[in-house]
Amino acid sequence: MDLAYSAEEEEFRARLRVWLAAVLPTLPPRPDPLDWPARRAYDCGWQRRLHDAGYADVHWDASPTQRLIFLEETELAGAPYVGANFVGLLHAGPTIAAEGTAAQRDRWLPPVLRGDEVWCQGFSEPDAGSDLASLRTRAVRDGDEYVVSGQKIWTSHAEVADWCELLVRTDPAAPKHRGISWLAMPMDAPGVTVRPLRTLAGSTEFAEMFLDEVRIPVGNRVGDENDGWRVTMVTLSFERGTAFVGEVVACRRLLGELARTARENGTWDDPVLRRRLGRLSAEFQALWRLTQANVSEAQATGGVPGAGGSVFKLHYSHARQELYEAAATVLGPDALDLGHDWTLDRLSSLSYTIAAGTSQIQRNIVAERILGLPKGR
Ligand SMILES: Cc1cc2nc3c(=O)[nH]c(=O)nc-3n(C[C@H](O)[C@H](O)[C@H](O)COP(=O)(O)OP(=O)(O)OC[C@H]3O[C@@H](n4cnc5c(N)ncnc54)[C@H](O)[C@@H]3O)c2cc1C
């Protein structure tokens, strides 16, 4: 990838800067971070502004460099990120764009881009997390519908979602990776019960989801029946490969803020802390370069990121945790105050080495798919 920006790309940056400077002061105040219905309204409102200004599909259709410029500029300007529609914008949407039929793309993509519909992800089950292919939620065909029963867990944003990308077992007799299908489930269908789970930070951002004979049209299946594992790999490669890239820019900004605070409160005098912050700065710089490489590789190979996403996800999640640990050293007792800006994010950073596949699983993928080592037992 050519890392220099062309005149046309710099013009895109300049136009975006002008637009951000005009629109950001007109946004309503940010909602309480623990109030998910209010966050949904705020995040969808922002998405609608992007849509109306012609930036809505920047995560899917723009060139890789335009996308990176967009992420840099929006973060530098302090604009909101995708928020409650993380799944719709960053992995269900791109999966439907890559694997859906024309009718499915027409039905589901425009409302995501307009900020009208929010998606959640129903993959994990109580006994199927890392070993996702062991999932047991059953879908039995009845004419033009599947009748779905089972339980999902850790379903982020289920409370405020309209649709769920749902993995179901359509052939219990087949080997476990071959009997799965990927369905789009309307969250208001009869038989769907969502029970929010509370995180240690007090947030109900994810939930348990109980499915009791939920009827889902066969036409809501993305990909062929029993070919859902392949479609799942597409979803996960977006989730690990490109969905977190905006956050890397945010971490670079936060690191700068932390260094400023350290200078002000005297913790900067500690050489161990300075070394820690310096190493983190190099780490986020490297992650940004890796992001550029992954995004451009994905573009060159038909739009779907490869196993490099696991390298990124592994390093990013640990670097993010280290950033917040360093913040705790700088902030001292303030780091325990739930009202402090950094505290909720520090608590949620603990989940990064679990969500979207644990670090152990990413290491297995890197070992097998990149280094060519033999499969673990
Ligand atoms: C904040 C957050 C949001 C999430 N959002 C969603 C969501 O929206 N939708 C959804 O479907 N899921 C979601 N998840 C669930 C997430 O995908 C799972 O938690 C994750 O895949 C791990 O599965 P598990 O919790 O069942 O742990 P387990 O699979 O039971 O793993 C337990 C431990 O064993 C280790 N382990 C397991 N197998 C191996 C192996 N083969 N080799 C080495 N070590 C292994 C794991 O690394 C882990 O340390 C979310 C999780 C978090 C934390």
The ligand as an SDF file (V2000), in Angstrom:
LIG
                    3D

 53 58  0  0  0  0  0  0  0  0999 V2000
  -17.8450   -7.6690   26.0970 C   0  0  0  0  0  0  0  0  0  0  0  0
  -18.2650   -8.9290   25.3850 C   0  0  0  0  0  0  0  0  0  0  0  0
  -19.1830   -8.8320   24.3770 C   0  0  0  0  0  0  0  0  0  0  0  0
  -19.5950   -9.9900   23.7230 C   0  0  0  0  0  0  0  0  0  0  0  0
  -20.5590   -9.8610   22.7580 N   0  0  0  0  0  0  0  0  0  0  0  0
  -21.0250  -10.9630   22.1530 C   0  0  0  0  0  0  0  0  0  0  0  0
  -22.0810  -10.8440   21.1880 C   0  0  0  0  0  0  0  0  0  0  0  0
  -22.5910   -9.7610   20.9070 O   0  0  0  0  0  0  0  0  0  0  0  0
  -22.5500  -11.9780   20.6440 N   0  0  0  0  0  0  0  0  0  0  0  0
  -22.0290  -13.1980   20.9330 C   0  0  0  0  0  0  0  0  0  0  0  0
  -22.4830  -14.1730   20.3450 O   0  0  0  0  0  0  0  0  0  0  0  0
  -21.0220  -13.3530   21.8410 N   0  0  0  0  0  0  0  0  0  0  0  0
  -20.5200  -12.2550   22.4540 C   0  0  0  0  0  0  0  0  0  0  0  0
  -19.5180  -12.3810   23.3960 N   0  0  0  0  0  0  0  0  0  0  0  0
  -19.0640  -13.7280   23.7780 C   0  0  0  0  0  0  0  0  0  0  0  0
  -17.6380  -14.0600   23.3620 C   0  0  0  0  0  0  0  0  0  0  0  0
  -17.5620  -14.2950   21.9860 O   0  0  0  0  0  0  0  0  0  0  0  0
  -17.2170  -15.2990   24.1910 C   0  0  0  0  0  0  0  0  0  0  0  0
  -17.1960  -14.9060   25.5560 O   0  0  0  0  0  0  0  0  0  0  0  0
  -15.8510  -15.8060   23.7760 C   0  0  0  0  0  0  0  0  0  0  0  0
  -15.8870  -16.3460   22.4900 O   0  0  0  0  0  0  0  0  0  0  0  0
  -15.3350  -16.8780   24.7690 C   0  0  0  0  0  0  0  0  0  0  0  0
  -16.2740  -17.8700   24.9680 O   0  0  0  0  0  0  0  0  0  0  0  0
  -16.6890  -18.3000   26.4520 P   0  0  0  0  0  0  0  0  0  0  0  0
  -16.9990  -17.0640   27.2280 O   0  0  0  0  0  0  0  0  0  0  0  0
  -17.7460  -19.3400   26.3500 O   0  0  0  0  0  0  0  0  0  0  0  0
  -15.3730  -18.9220   27.0870 O   0  0  0  0  0  0  0  0  0  0  0  0
  -14.8420  -20.4100   26.8940 P   0  0  0  0  0  0  0  0  0  0  0  0
  -14.8990  -20.7920   25.4630 O   0  0  0  0  0  0  0  0  0  0  0  0
  -15.5620  -21.2970   27.8790 O   0  0  0  0  0  0  0  0  0  0  0  0
  -13.3320  -20.2770   27.2970 O   0  0  0  0  0  0  0  0  0  0  0  0
  -12.8940  -20.3260   28.6730 C   0  0  0  0  0  0  0  0  0  0  0  0
  -11.3720  -20.2090   28.6650 C   0  0  0  0  0  0  0  0  0  0  0  0
  -10.7950  -21.3640   27.9970 O   0  0  0  0  0  0  0  0  0  0  0  0
   -9.9240  -20.9460   26.9580 C   0  0  0  0  0  0  0  0  0  0  0  0
  -10.0000  -21.8700   25.8180 N   0  0  0  0  0  0  0  0  0  0  0  0
  -11.1320  -22.3880   25.2880 C   0  0  0  0  0  0  0  0  0  0  0  0
  -10.8210  -23.1770   24.2280 N   0  0  0  0  0  0  0  0  0  0  0  0
   -9.4740  -23.1100   24.0770 C   0  0  0  0  0  0  0  0  0  0  0  0
   -8.5510  -23.6890   23.1420 C   0  0  0  0  0  0  0  0  0  0  0  0
   -8.9670  -24.4840   22.1360 N   0  0  0  0  0  0  0  0  0  0  0  0
   -7.2300  -23.4030   23.2820 N   0  0  0  0  0  0  0  0  0  0  0  0
   -6.7900  -22.5880   24.2900 C   0  0  0  0  0  0  0  0  0  0  0  0
   -7.6230  -22.0250   25.1980 N   0  0  0  0  0  0  0  0  0  0  0  0
   -8.9440  -22.2770   25.0920 C   0  0  0  0  0  0  0  0  0  0  0  0
  -10.4320  -19.5700   26.5550 C   0  0  0  0  0  0  0  0  0  0  0  0
   -9.4280  -18.8120   25.9210 O   0  0  0  0  0  0  0  0  0  0  0  0
  -10.8630  -18.9940   27.9060 C   0  0  0  0  0  0  0  0  0  0  0  0
   -9.7520  -18.4660   28.5730 O   0  0  0  0  0  0  0  0  0  0  0  0
  -19.0690  -11.2590   24.0710 C   0  0  0  0  0  0  0  0  0  0  0  0
  -18.1310  -11.3430   25.0980 C   0  0  0  0  0  0  0  0  0  0  0  0
  -17.7220  -10.2050   25.7560 C   0  0  0  0  0  0  0  0  0  0  0  0
  -16.7040  -10.3260   26.8560 C   0  0  0  0  0  0  0  0  0  0  0  0
  1  2  1  0
  2  3  1  0
  2 52  2  0
  3  4  2  0
  4  5  1  0
  4 50  1  0
  5  6  2  0
  6  7  1  0
  6 13  1  0
  7  8  2  0
  7  9  1  0
  9 10  1  0
 10 11  2  0
 10 12  1  0
 12 13  2  0
 13 14  1  0
 14 15  1  0
 14 50  1  0
 15 16  1  0
 16 17  1  0
 16 18  1  0
 18 19  1  0
 18 20  1  0
 20 21  1  0
 20 22  1  0
 22 23  1  0
 23 24  1  0
 24 25  2  0
 24 26  1  0
 24 27  1  0
 27 28  1  0
 28 29  2  0
 28 30  1  0
 28 31  1  0
 31 32  1  0
 32 33  1  0
 33 34  1  0
 33 48  1  0
 34 35  1  0
 35 36  1  0
 35 46  1  0
 36 37  1  0
 36 45  1  0
 37 38  2  0
 38 39  1  0
 39 40  1  0
 39 45  2  0
 40 41  1  0
 40 42  2  0
 42 43  1  0
 43 44  2  0
 44 45  1  0
 46 47  1  0
 46 48  1  0
 48 49  1  0
 50 51  2  0
 51 52  1  0
 52 53  1  0
M  END
$$$$
